Amino acid sequence: MTSVLATLRGIIYGGQAHFTARFVGRDGTLWFHDGITTGSNCIEEVNESALTDRVVLNRCGEKTVAAIYAREL
């Protein structure tokens, strides 16, 4: 069996019939997107190394509904 390394690249949050997302850049920078408040722009947050699991899994009362991983080549 071959092991595959996958890295977290995105998180989708849901709450009150509205979805937001965070994206993790290759350098570990965390970006936030909310189509209502940010339009087509993403807002830079912090480097993922500064985050705890609790902060990543819950954003402003919204719960994680999906996590997106990418296989490292």
HTML snippet that shows the backbone in 3Dmol.js (N, CA, C, O; Angstrom):
<script src="https://3Dmol.org/build/3Dmol-min.js"></script>
<div id="view" style="width:600px;height:400px;position:relative"></div>
<script>
const pdb = `
ATOM      1  N   MET A   1       0.839  -1.173   0.000  1.00  0.00           N
ATOM      2  CA  MET A   1       0.000   0.000   0.000  1.00  0.00           C
ATOM      3  C   MET A   1       0.890   1.244   0.000  1.00  0.00           C
ATOM      4  O   MET A   1       1.819   1.356   0.800  1.00  0.00           O
ATOM      5  N   THR A   2       0.598   2.157  -0.891  1.00  0.00           N
ATOM      6  CA  THR A   2       1.359   3.389  -1.016  1.00  0.00           C
ATOM      7  C   THR A   2       0.656   4.501  -0.255  1.00  0.00           C
ATOM      8  O   THR A   2      -0.553   4.684  -0.393  1.00  0.00           O
ATOM      9  N   SER A   3       1.405   5.237   0.541  1.00  0.00           N
ATOM     10  CA  SER A   3       0.800   6.367   1.252  1.00  0.00           C
ATOM     11  C   SER A   3       0.871   7.622   0.385  1.00  0.00           C
ATOM     12  O   SER A   3       1.796   7.811  -0.405  1.00  0.00           O
ATOM     13  N   VAL A   4      -0.130   8.462   0.562  1.00  0.00           N
ATOM     14  CA  VAL A   4      -0.224   9.705  -0.208  1.00  0.00           C
ATOM     15  C   VAL A   4      -0.313  10.861   0.779  1.00  0.00           C
ATOM     16  O   VAL A   4      -1.096  10.809   1.728  1.00  0.00           O
ATOM     17  N   LEU A   5       0.478  11.895   0.562  1.00  0.00           N
ATOM     18  CA  LEU A   5       0.438  13.072   1.410  1.00  0.00           C
ATOM     19  C   LEU A   5      -0.556  14.072   0.845  1.00  0.00           C
ATOM     20  O   LEU A   5      -0.447  14.481  -0.311  1.00  0.00           O
ATOM     21  N   ALA A   6      -1.532  14.465   1.665  1.00  0.00           N
ATOM     22  CA  ALA A   6      -2.519  15.461   1.244  1.00  0.00           C
ATOM     23  C   ALA A   6      -2.473  16.618   2.229  1.00  0.00           C
ATOM     24  O   ALA A   6      -2.348  16.415   3.437  1.00  0.00           O
ATOM     25  N   THR A   7      -2.575  17.822   1.709  1.00  0.00           N
ATOM     26  CA  THR A   7      -2.486  19.032   2.512  1.00  0.00           C
ATOM     27  C   THR A   7      -3.815  19.766   2.483  1.00  0.00           C
ATOM     28  O   THR A   7      -4.464  19.854   1.441  1.00  0.00           O
ATOM     29  N   LEU A   8      -4.216  20.292   3.631  1.00  0.00           N
ATOM     30  CA  LEU A   8      -5.448  21.072   3.697  1.00  0.00           C
ATOM     31  C   LEU A   8      -5.299  22.328   2.848  1.00  0.00           C
ATOM     32  O   LEU A   8      -4.349  23.090   3.026  1.00  0.00           O
ATOM     33  N   ARG A   9      -6.236  22.546   1.926  1.00  0.00           N
ATOM     34  CA  ARG A   9      -6.186  23.706   1.035  1.00  0.00           C
ATOM     35  C   ARG A   9      -7.421  24.589   1.129  1.00  0.00           C
ATOM     36  O   ARG A   9      -7.404  25.724   0.652  1.00  0.00           O
ATOM     37  N   GLY A  10      -8.494  24.088   1.737  1.00  0.00           N
ATOM     38  CA  GLY A  10      -9.687  24.915   1.838  1.00  0.00           C
ATOM     39  C   GLY A  10     -10.665  24.381   2.859  1.00  0.00           C
ATOM     40  O   GLY A  10     -10.698  23.185   3.148  1.00  0.00           O
ATOM     41  N   ILE A  11     -11.462  25.286   3.402  1.00  0.00           N
ATOM     42  CA  ILE A  11     -12.495  24.933   4.371  1.00  0.00           C
ATOM     43  C   ILE A  11     -13.746  25.718   4.007  1.00  0.00           C
ATOM     44  O   ILE A  11     -13.682  26.923   3.765  1.00  0.00           O
ATOM     45  N   ILE A  12     -14.876  25.037   3.970  1.00  0.00           N
ATOM     46  CA  ILE A  12     -16.154  25.698   3.721  1.00  0.00           C
ATOM     47  C   ILE A  12     -16.942  25.686   5.021  1.00  0.00           C
ATOM     48  O   ILE A  12     -17.081  24.650   5.671  1.00  0.00           O
ATOM     49  N   TYR A  13     -17.453  26.854   5.387  1.00  0.00           N
ATOM     50  CA  TYR A  13     -18.229  27.020   6.614  1.00  0.00           C
ATOM     51  C   TYR A  13     -19.679  27.313   6.245  1.00  0.00           C
ATOM     52  O   TYR A  13     -19.951  27.963   5.235  1.00  0.00           O
ATOM     53  N   GLY A  14     -20.605  26.831   7.065  1.00  0.00           N
ATOM     54  CA  GLY A  14     -22.016  27.092   6.811  1.00  0.00           C
ATOM     55  C   GLY A  14     -22.723  27.514   8.081  1.00  0.00           C
ATOM     56  O   GLY A  14     -22.396  27.060   9.177  1.00  0.00           O
ATOM     57  N   GLY A  15     -23.690  28.382   7.914  1.00  0.00           N
ATOM     58  CA  GLY A  15     -24.486  28.832   9.042  1.00  0.00           C
ATOM     59  C   GLY A  15     -25.555  29.786   8.568  1.00  0.00           C
ATOM     60  O   GLY A  15     -25.273  30.708   7.803  1.00  0.00           O
ATOM     61  N   GLN A  16     -26.771  29.579   9.010  1.00  0.00           N
ATOM     62  CA  GLN A  16     -27.883  30.471   8.691  1.00  0.00           C
ATOM     63  C   GLN A  16     -28.058  30.658   7.176  1.00  0.00           C
ATOM     64  O   GLN A  16     -28.205  31.784   6.702  1.00  0.00           O
ATOM     65  N   ALA A  17     -28.041  29.558   6.426  1.00  0.00           N
ATOM     66  CA  ALA A  17     -28.263  29.556   4.974  1.00  0.00           C
ATOM     67  C   ALA A  17     -27.257  30.409   4.202  1.00  0.00           C
ATOM     68  O   ALA A  17     -27.584  30.953   3.147  1.00  0.00           O
ATOM     69  N   HIS A  18     -26.046  30.527   4.719  1.00  0.00           N
ATOM     70  CA  HIS A  18     -24.997  31.307   4.065  1.00  0.00           C
ATOM     71  C   HIS A  18     -23.682  30.558   4.226  1.00  0.00           C
ATOM     72  O   HIS A  18     -23.418  29.992   5.287  1.00  0.00           O
ATOM     73  N   PHE A  19     -22.863  30.548   3.196  1.00  0.00           N
ATOM     74  CA  PHE A  19     -21.582  29.852   3.227  1.00  0.00           C
ATOM     75  C   PHE A  19     -20.429  30.831   3.057  1.00  0.00           C
ATOM     76  O   PHE A  19     -20.526  31.803   2.308  1.00  0.00           O
ATOM     77  N   THR A  20     -19.340  30.560   3.763  1.00  0.00           N
ATOM     78  CA  THR A  20     -18.095  31.308   3.606  1.00  0.00           C
ATOM     79  C   THR A  20     -16.976  30.284   3.441  1.00  0.00           C
ATOM     80  O   THR A  20     -17.195  29.086   3.620  1.00  0.00           O
ATOM     81  N   ALA A  21     -15.784  30.754   3.102  1.00  0.00           N
ATOM     82  CA  ALA A  21     -14.684  29.819   2.878  1.00  0.00           C
ATOM     83  C   ALA A  21     -13.354  30.429   3.279  1.00  0.00           C
ATOM     84  O   ALA A  21     -13.175  31.646   3.291  1.00  0.00           O
ATOM     85  N   ARG A  22     -12.435  29.547   3.604  1.00  0.00           N
ATOM     86  CA  ARG A  22     -11.036  29.898   3.805  1.00  0.00           C
ATOM     87  C   ARG A  22     -10.220  29.038   2.858  1.00  0.00           C
ATOM     88  O   ARG A  22     -10.529  27.868   2.629  1.00  0.00           O
ATOM     89  N   PHE A  23      -9.175  29.639   2.314  1.00  0.00           N
ATOM     90  CA  PHE A  23      -8.265  28.933   1.425  1.00  0.00           C
ATOM     91  C   PHE A  23      -6.867  29.042   2.002  1.00  0.00           C
ATOM     92  O   PHE A  23      -6.488  30.082   2.541  1.00  0.00           O
ATOM     93  N   VAL A  24      -6.101  27.969   1.888  1.00  0.00           N
ATOM     94  CA  VAL A  24      -4.736  27.957   2.396  1.00  0.00           C
ATOM     95  C   VAL A  24      -3.789  27.992   1.201  1.00  0.00           C
ATOM     96  O   VAL A  24      -3.801  27.088   0.365  1.00  0.00           O
ATOM     97  N   GLY A  25      -2.965  29.043   1.123  1.00  0.00           N
ATOM     98  CA  GLY A  25      -2.000  29.168   0.044  1.00  0.00           C
ATOM     99  C   GLY A  25      -0.836  28.211   0.225  1.00  0.00           C
ATOM    100  O   GLY A  25      -0.650  27.658   1.309  1.00  0.00           O
ATOM    101  N   ARG A  26      -0.068  28.013  -0.802  1.00  0.00           N
ATOM    102  CA  ARG A  26       1.089  27.109  -0.724  1.00  0.00           C
ATOM    103  C   ARG A  26       2.087  27.546   0.342  1.00  0.00           C
ATOM    104  O   ARG A  26       2.807  26.716   0.897  1.00  0.00           O
ATOM    105  N   ASP A  27       2.134  28.837   0.629  1.00  0.00           N
ATOM    106  CA  ASP A  27       3.058  29.346   1.645  1.00  0.00           C
ATOM    107  C   ASP A  27       2.454  29.310   3.053  1.00  0.00           C
ATOM    108  O   ASP A  27       3.094  29.741   4.013  1.00  0.00           O
ATOM    109  N   GLY A  28       1.224  28.795   3.179  1.00  0.00           N
ATOM    110  CA  GLY A  28       0.581  28.702   4.477  1.00  0.00           C
ATOM    111  C   GLY A  28      -0.287  29.890   4.838  1.00  0.00           C
ATOM    112  O   GLY A  28      -0.902  29.906   5.905  1.00  0.00           O
ATOM    113  N   THR A  29      -0.346  30.895   3.959  1.00  0.00           N
ATOM    114  CA  THR A  29      -1.192  32.056   4.223  1.00  0.00           C
ATOM    115  C   THR A  29      -2.654  31.649   4.122  1.00  0.00           C
ATOM    116  O   THR A  29      -3.046  30.930   3.203  1.00  0.00           O
ATOM    117  N   LEU A  30      -3.445  32.108   5.058  1.00  0.00           N
ATOM    118  CA  LEU A  30      -4.865  31.801   5.086  1.00  0.00           C
ATOM    119  C   LEU A  30      -5.648  32.972   4.517  1.00  0.00           C
ATOM    120  O   LEU A  30      -5.439  34.117   4.916  1.00  0.00           O
ATOM    121  N   TRP A  31      -6.552  32.685   3.582  1.00  0.00           N
ATOM    122  CA  TRP A  31      -7.371  33.688   2.915  1.00  0.00           C
ATOM    123  C   TRP A  31      -8.829  33.425   3.224  1.00  0.00           C
ATOM    124  O   TRP A  31      -9.252  32.269   3.265  1.00  0.00           O
ATOM    125  N   PHE A  32      -9.611  34.477   3.444  1.00  0.00           N
ATOM    126  CA  PHE A  32     -11.038  34.365   3.747  1.00  0.00           C
ATOM    127  C   PHE A  32     -11.864  34.914   2.597  1.00  0.00           C
ATOM    128  O   PHE A  32     -11.515  35.933   2.002  1.00  0.00           O
ATOM    129  N   HIS A  33     -12.969  34.229   2.286  1.00  0.00           N
ATOM    130  CA  HIS A  33     -13.875  34.707   1.241  1.00  0.00           C
ATOM    131  C   HIS A  33     -15.324  34.594   1.707  1.00  0.00           C
ATOM    132  O   HIS A  33     -15.745  33.562   2.229  1.00  0.00           O
ATOM    133  N   ASP A  34     -16.068  35.663   1.511  1.00  0.00           N
ATOM    134  CA  ASP A  34     -17.502  35.717   1.767  1.00  0.00           C
ATOM    135  C   ASP A  34     -18.085  36.581   0.656  1.00  0.00           C
ATOM    136  O   ASP A  34     -17.900  37.798   0.644  1.00  0.00           O
ATOM    137  N   GLY A  35     -18.785  35.949  -0.270  1.00  0.00           N
ATOM    138  CA  GLY A  35     -19.286  36.673  -1.440  1.00  0.00           C
ATOM    139  C   GLY A  35     -20.124  37.892  -1.103  1.00  0.00           C
ATOM    140  O   GLY A  35     -20.158  38.849  -1.877  1.00  0.00           O
ATOM    141  N   ILE A  36     -20.804  37.878   0.045  1.00  0.00           N
ATOM    142  CA  ILE A  36     -21.637  39.021   0.418  1.00  0.00           C
ATOM    143  C   ILE A  36     -20.779  40.202   0.872  1.00  0.00           C
ATOM    144  O   ILE A  36     -21.005  41.337   0.452  1.00  0.00           O
ATOM    145  N   THR A  37     -19.801  39.933   1.724  1.00  0.00           N
ATOM    146  CA  THR A  37     -19.018  41.040   2.284  1.00  0.00           C
ATOM    147  C   THR A  37     -17.738  41.351   1.516  1.00  0.00           C
ATOM    148  O   THR A  37     -17.293  42.499   1.499  1.00  0.00           O
ATOM    149  N   THR A  38     -17.138  40.344   0.880  1.00  0.00           N
ATOM    150  CA  THR A  38     -15.874  40.587   0.187  1.00  0.00           C
ATOM    151  C   THR A  38     -16.024  40.608  -1.326  1.00  0.00           C
ATOM    152  O   THR A  38     -15.057  40.881  -2.038  1.00  0.00           O
ATOM    153  N   GLY A  39     -17.215  40.325  -1.826  1.00  0.00           N
ATOM    154  CA  GLY A  39     -17.418  40.311  -3.271  1.00  0.00           C
ATOM    155  C   GLY A  39     -16.572  39.243  -3.928  1.00  0.00           C
ATOM    156  O   GLY A  39     -16.625  38.078  -3.532  1.00  0.00           O
ATOM    157  N   SER A  40     -15.797  39.620  -4.923  1.00  0.00           N
ATOM    158  CA  SER A  40     -14.942  38.651  -5.608  1.00  0.00           C
ATOM    159  C   SER A  40     -13.523  38.628  -5.045  1.00  0.00           C
ATOM    160  O   SER A  40     -12.635  37.997  -5.620  1.00  0.00           O
ATOM    161  N   ASN A  41     -13.309  39.315  -3.922  1.00  0.00           N
ATOM    162  CA  ASN A  41     -11.979  39.385  -3.315  1.00  0.00           C
ATOM    163  C   ASN A  41     -11.849  38.440  -2.126  1.00  0.00           C
ATOM    164  O   ASN A  41     -12.834  38.099  -1.471  1.00  0.00           O
ATOM    165  N   CYS A  42     -10.636  38.035  -1.869  1.00  0.00           N
ATOM    166  CA  CYS A  42     -10.303  37.280  -0.664  1.00  0.00           C
ATOM    167  C   CYS A  42      -9.501  38.196   0.251  1.00  0.00           C
ATOM    168  O   CYS A  42      -8.738  39.044  -0.212  1.00  0.00           O
ATOM    169  N   ILE A  43      -9.683  38.015   1.547  1.00  0.00           N
ATOM    170  CA  ILE A  43      -8.970  38.825   2.537  1.00  0.00           C
ATOM    171  C   ILE A  43      -7.913  37.962   3.208  1.00  0.00           C
ATOM    172  O   ILE A  43      -8.212  36.875   3.702  1.00  0.00           O
ATOM    173  N   GLU A  44      -6.685  38.444   3.226  1.00  0.00           N
ATOM    174  CA  GLU A  44      -5.609  37.707   3.879  1.00  0.00           C
ATOM    175  C   GLU A  44      -5.834  37.716   5.383  1.00  0.00           C
ATOM    176  O   GLU A  44      -6.080  38.767   5.976  1.00  0.00           O
ATOM    177  N   GLU A  45      -5.749  36.535   5.998  1.00  0.00           N
ATOM    178  CA  GLU A  45      -5.903  36.454   7.448  1.00  0.00           C
ATOM    179  C   GLU A  45      -4.533  36.280   8.095  1.00  0.00           C
ATOM    180  O   GLU A  45      -3.803  37.259   8.247  1.00  0.00           O
ATOM    181  N   VAL A  46      -4.176  35.090   8.469  1.00  0.00           N
ATOM    182  CA  VAL A  46      -2.892  34.846   9.132  1.00  0.00           C
ATOM    183  C   VAL A  46      -2.229  33.632   8.515  1.00  0.00           C
ATOM    184  O   VAL A  46      -2.818  32.948   7.677  1.00  0.00           O
ATOM    185  N   ASN A  47      -1.000  33.366   8.934  1.00  0.00           N
ATOM    186  CA  ASN A  47      -0.325  32.153   8.514  1.00  0.00           C
ATOM    187  C   ASN A  47      -0.936  30.992   9.277  1.00  0.00           C
ATOM    188  O   ASN A  47      -1.185  31.104  10.478  1.00  0.00           O
ATOM    189  N   GLU A  48      -1.182  29.871   8.596  1.00  0.00           N
ATOM    190  CA  GLU A  48      -1.870  28.747   9.218  1.00  0.00           C
ATOM    191  C   GLU A  48      -1.128  28.194  10.441  1.00  0.00           C
ATOM    192  O   GLU A  48      -1.753  27.573  11.300  1.00  0.00           O
ATOM    193  N   SER A  49       0.169  28.400  10.536  1.00  0.00           N
ATOM    194  CA  SER A  49       0.912  27.885  11.683  1.00  0.00           C
ATOM    195  C   SER A  49       0.496  28.586  12.978  1.00  0.00           C
ATOM    196  O   SER A  49       0.747  28.074  14.069  1.00  0.00           O
ATOM    197  N   ALA A  50      -0.141  29.758  12.861  1.00  0.00           N
ATOM    198  CA  ALA A  50      -0.588  30.507  14.035  1.00  0.00           C
ATOM    199  C   ALA A  50      -1.989  30.099  14.477  1.00  0.00           C
ATOM    200  O   ALA A  50      -2.493  30.607  15.478  1.00  0.00           O
ATOM    201  N   LEU A  51      -2.615  29.197  13.749  1.00  0.00           N
ATOM    202  CA  LEU A  51      -3.993  28.816  14.051  1.00  0.00           C
ATOM    203  C   LEU A  51      -4.064  27.544  14.883  1.00  0.00           C
ATOM    204  O   LEU A  51      -3.197  26.674  14.798  1.00  0.00           O
ATOM    205  N   THR A  52      -5.102  27.460  15.679  1.00  0.00           N
ATOM    206  CA  THR A  52      -5.383  26.235  16.417  1.00  0.00           C
ATOM    207  C   THR A  52      -6.505  25.499  15.703  1.00  0.00           C
ATOM    208  O   THR A  52      -7.199  26.087  14.874  1.00  0.00           O
ATOM    209  N   ASP A  53      -6.691  24.222  16.013  1.00  0.00           N
ATOM    210  CA  ASP A  53      -7.772  23.448  15.404  1.00  0.00           C
ATOM    211  C   ASP A  53      -9.120  24.091  15.672  1.00  0.00           C
ATOM    212  O   ASP A  53      -9.982  24.115  14.793  1.00  0.00           O
ATOM    213  N   ARG A  54      -9.309  24.609  16.870  1.00  0.00           N
ATOM    214  CA  ARG A  54     -10.590  25.222  17.231  1.00  0.00           C
ATOM    215  C   ARG A  54     -10.893  26.428  16.340  1.00  0.00           C
ATOM    216  O   ARG A  54     -12.030  26.605  15.901  1.00  0.00           O
ATOM    217  N   VAL A  55      -9.885  27.252  16.074  1.00  0.00           N
ATOM    218  CA  VAL A  55     -10.070  28.436  15.230  1.00  0.00           C
ATOM    219  C   VAL A  55     -10.375  28.022  13.793  1.00  0.00           C
ATOM    220  O   VAL A  55     -11.214  28.637  13.136  1.00  0.00           O
ATOM    221  N   VAL A  56      -9.707  26.992  13.309  1.00  0.00           N
ATOM    222  CA  VAL A  56      -9.899  26.550  11.930  1.00  0.00           C
ATOM    223  C   VAL A  56     -11.289  25.930  11.740  1.00  0.00           C
ATOM    224  O   VAL A  56     -11.935  26.170  10.720  1.00  0.00           O
ATOM    225  N   LEU A  57     -11.747  25.146  12.700  1.00  0.00           N
ATOM    226  CA  LEU A  57     -13.012  24.424  12.546  1.00  0.00           C
ATOM    227  C   LEU A  57     -14.244  25.278  12.809  1.00  0.00           C
ATOM    228  O   LEU A  57     -15.355  24.866  12.477  1.00  0.00           O
ATOM    229  N   ASN A  58     -14.076  26.438  13.390  1.00  0.00           N
ATOM    230  CA  ASN A  58     -15.217  27.273  13.734  1.00  0.00           C
ATOM    231  C   ASN A  58     -14.851  28.724  13.427  1.00  0.00           C
ATOM    232  O   ASN A  58     -13.864  29.243  13.949  1.00  0.00           O
ATOM    233  N   ARG A  59     -15.630  29.363  12.596  1.00  0.00           N
ATOM    234  CA  ARG A  59     -15.340  30.755  12.257  1.00  0.00           C
ATOM    235  C   ARG A  59     -16.579  31.595  12.504  1.00  0.00           C
ATOM    236  O   ARG A  59     -17.596  31.418  11.832  1.00  0.00           O
ATOM    237  N   CYS A  60     -16.503  32.501  13.457  1.00  0.00           N
ATOM    238  CA  CYS A  60     -17.606  33.416  13.769  1.00  0.00           C
ATOM    239  C   CYS A  60     -18.925  32.674  13.972  1.00  0.00           C
ATOM    240  O   CYS A  60     -19.970  33.124  13.502  1.00  0.00           O
ATOM    241  N   GLY A  61     -18.881  31.568  14.653  1.00  0.00           N
ATOM    242  CA  GLY A  61     -20.095  30.813  14.938  1.00  0.00           C
ATOM    243  C   GLY A  61     -20.519  29.871  13.833  1.00  0.00           C
ATOM    244  O   GLY A  61     -21.468  29.107  14.011  1.00  0.00           O
ATOM    245  N   GLU A  62     -19.847  29.903  12.701  1.00  0.00           N
ATOM    246  CA  GLU A  62     -20.170  28.991  11.607  1.00  0.00           C
ATOM    247  C   GLU A  62     -19.361  27.710  11.773  1.00  0.00           C
ATOM    248  O   GLU A  62     -18.186  27.751  12.137  1.00  0.00           O
ATOM    249  N   LYS A  63     -19.987  26.592  11.508  1.00  0.00           N
ATOM    250  CA  LYS A  63     -19.331  25.297  11.620  1.00  0.00           C
ATOM    251  C   LYS A  63     -18.761  24.858  10.278  1.00  0.00           C
ATOM    252  O   LYS A  63     -19.266  25.243   9.223  1.00  0.00           O
ATOM    253  N   THR A  64     -17.716  24.058  10.324  1.00  0.00           N
ATOM    254  CA  THR A  64     -17.124  23.504   9.119  1.00  0.00           C
ATOM    255  C   THR A  64     -18.090  22.511   8.485  1.00  0.00           C
ATOM    256  O   THR A  64     -18.595  21.610   9.156  1.00  0.00           O
ATOM    257  N   VAL A  65     -18.343  22.679   7.192  1.00  0.00           N
ATOM    258  CA  VAL A  65     -19.201  21.728   6.481  1.00  0.00           C
ATOM    259  C   VAL A  65     -18.418  20.900   5.464  1.00  0.00           C
ATOM    260  O   VAL A  65     -18.887  19.847   5.032  1.00  0.00           O
ATOM    261  N   ALA A  66     -17.231  21.367   5.078  1.00  0.00           N
ATOM    262  CA  ALA A  66     -16.399  20.609   4.144  1.00  0.00           C
ATOM    263  C   ALA A  66     -14.946  21.051   4.271  1.00  0.00           C
ATOM    264  O   ALA A  66     -14.656  22.221   4.522  1.00  0.00           O
ATOM    265  N   ALA A  67     -14.050  20.103   4.094  1.00  0.00           N
ATOM    266  CA  ALA A  67     -12.616  20.392   4.064  1.00  0.00           C
ATOM    267  C   ALA A  67     -12.082  19.901   2.724  1.00  0.00           C
ATOM    268  O   ALA A  67     -12.449  18.820   2.264  1.00  0.00           O
ATOM    269  N   ILE A  68     -11.232  20.679   2.110  1.00  0.00           N
ATOM    270  CA  ILE A  68     -10.696  20.351   0.791  1.00  0.00           C
ATOM    271  C   ILE A  68      -9.194  20.107   0.929  1.00  0.00           C
ATOM    272  O   ILE A  68      -8.452  20.949   1.434  1.00  0.00           O
ATOM    273  N   TYR A  69      -8.773  18.940   0.468  1.00  0.00           N
ATOM    274  CA  TYR A  69      -7.362  18.570   0.533  1.00  0.00           C
ATOM    275  C   TYR A  69      -6.818  18.397  -0.874  1.00  0.00           C
ATOM    276  O   TYR A  69      -7.545  18.012  -1.790  1.00  0.00           O
ATOM    277  N   ALA A  70      -5.538  18.682  -1.038  1.00  0.00           N
ATOM    278  CA  ALA A  70      -4.873  18.486  -2.323  1.00  0.00           C
ATOM    279  C   ALA A  70      -3.691  17.546  -2.122  1.00  0.00           C
ATOM    280  O   ALA A  70      -2.943  17.658  -1.151  1.00  0.00           O
ATOM    281  N   ARG A  71      -3.543  16.637  -3.042  1.00  0.00           N
ATOM    282  CA  ARG A  71      -2.426  15.704  -2.983  1.00  0.00           C
ATOM    283  C   ARG A  71      -1.152  16.425  -3.385  1.00  0.00           C
ATOM    284  O   ARG A  71      -1.118  17.139  -4.387  1.00  0.00           O
ATOM    285  N   GLU A  72      -0.118  16.235  -2.604  1.00  0.00           N
ATOM    286  CA  GLU A  72       1.178  16.832  -2.916  1.00  0.00           C
ATOM    287  C   GLU A  72       1.871  15.983  -3.968  1.00  0.00           C
ATOM    288  O   GLU A  72       1.966  14.764  -3.824  1.00  0.00           O
ATOM    289  N   LEU A  73       2.351  16.615  -5.015  1.00  0.00           N
ATOM    290  CA  LEU A  73       3.042  15.874  -6.087  1.00  0.00           C
ATOM    291  C   LEU A  73       4.527  15.936  -5.926  1.00  0.00           C
ATOM    292  O   LEU A  73       5.260  15.369  -6.737  1.00  0.00           O
TER     293      LEU A  73
END
`;
const viewer = $3Dmol.createViewer("view");
viewer.addModel(pdb, "pdb");
viewer.setStyle({}, {cartoon: {color: "spectrum"}});
viewer.zoomTo();
viewer.render();
</script>
